[in-house]
Amino acid sequence: MKIAICVKQVPDSWAEKKMLNGLLDRASVDAVLNELDEYAIEEALRIVEPLNAGGATHSITLISMGPDRASEAIRKGLSMGADEAILVSDPSLVGSDALATSKVLAKVISEGGFDLVFCGTESTDARMSVIPAMLAERLGWAQLTFAGTVKVDAASSSVEIARMSESGVEVMSAALPCVISVIEKINEPRYPSFKGIMAAKKKIITTKSLGDIGLSAGEVGMSGAWSAVIDAKARPPRDKGIKIEDSGDGGLKLAEFLQERRLI
Ligand SMILES: Cc1cc2nc3c(=O)[nH]c(=O)nc-3n(C[C@H](O)[C@H](O)[C@H](O)COP(=O)(O)OP(=O)(O)OC[C@H]3O[C@@H](n4cnc5c(N)ncnc54)[C@H](O)[C@@H]3O)c2cc1C
């Protein structure tokens, strides 16, 4: 079984972000591996490790689209235990929207002979939560999203997940190949060990240009984008709020406050 995991390098959640010419200025802030993708890596490792311990040779490949420095985030995934990685990096990709991103990732996946693709549920920067579904649609594969548990049956080439939704838990299954997105409650991602960090230094990250994967500049980036950021404003600072002193009539004042705002 060949497993691919889509991993994204994102600006550090704590960094102060700015817009530059309608795009998020990613270059000026620290960047990290999208935290939610660590759960996808951990889950794939938990599936593969026991099988490989029994002599099988299942592999895990990280796939990322991003600038050259995305290799730093990829290295973290490799140090957790993934085997190798593919990074699609090309100046024409700047300004790519979700449709373009999914086009690039799907192209790489379709040429890699993968049985299973794992994603996080969302990136911590753009947070659209659309890439897993777009990938499945482009690949013509089943999608099992928001998985809280994953059980792969290698013998019958099928996978079963528990899908966590607001209304409850749905148990769903699909034949491989398929795309799975996992939620953060699924596991506790491991910290890379010293041995893992050292091993990751020798693992191969194959960098591909747009031409290498058979796409042209007009299909991606600003020129190929179906969506555009029209305007962006920093969120106004929060008001101090209103403090209600309780000198016996606190409850009444609180009720009046809520009533004025039609909250009760
Ligand atoms: C007009 C416009 C211009 C943009 N320009 C840029 C830009 O210049 N640079 C830029 O970085 N972003 C840019 N973006 C944002 C970019 O399009 C989104 O980050 C991207 O489409 C993925 O969406 P998301 O981050 O919301 O992913 P989600 O759908 O929230 O992510 C779900 C999962 O998909 C996978 N995934 C998502 N993105 C990637 C990736 N790149 N590589 C591997 N796996 C991934 C991960 O597993 C992730 O957990 C732009 C967006 C718009 C609308």
The ligand as an ORCA input file, in Angstrom:
! r2SCAN-3c Opt
* xyz 0 1
  C      -6.738     34.662     -4.642
  C      -5.970     33.756     -3.741
  C      -4.584     33.799     -3.770
  C      -3.838     32.952     -2.949
  N      -2.481     33.009     -2.995
  C      -1.741     32.173     -2.232
  C      -0.309     32.193     -2.277
  O       0.275     32.965     -3.008
  N       0.375     31.318     -1.480
  C      -0.284     30.447     -0.658
  O       0.368     29.659      0.057
  N      -1.618     30.424     -0.580
  C      -2.371     31.265     -1.344
  N      -3.719     31.251     -1.257
  C      -4.317     30.314     -0.323
  C      -4.385     28.964     -0.991
  O      -5.156     28.997     -2.143
  C      -4.980     27.992     -0.023
  O      -4.143     27.924      1.093
  C      -5.075     26.623     -0.652
  O      -5.998     26.620     -1.682
  C      -5.501     25.559      0.294
  O      -6.643     25.969      0.947
  P      -6.651     25.907      2.497
  O      -5.323     26.391      2.968
  O      -7.865     26.577      3.004
  O      -6.696     24.349      2.710
  P      -7.776     23.448      3.450
  O      -8.756     22.951      2.464
  O      -8.274     24.133      4.678
  O      -6.739     22.305      3.855
  C      -7.115     20.960      4.115
  C      -5.911     20.077      3.934
  O      -5.497     20.087      2.574
  C      -4.090     19.894      2.507
  N      -3.463     21.062      1.853
  C      -3.948     22.310      1.721
  N      -3.083     23.090      1.046
  C      -2.019     22.317      0.743
  C      -0.774     22.534      0.078
  N      -0.446     23.728     -0.434
  N       0.099     21.508     -0.031
  C      -0.230     20.276      0.477
  N      -1.377     20.016      1.130
  C      -2.262     21.014      1.264
  C      -3.605     19.717      3.951
  O      -3.645     18.345      4.272
  C      -4.677     20.451      4.740
  O      -4.778     20.019      6.068
  C      -4.488     32.078     -2.065
  C      -5.900     32.042     -2.028
  C      -6.625     32.871     -2.846
  C      -8.139     32.809     -2.781
*
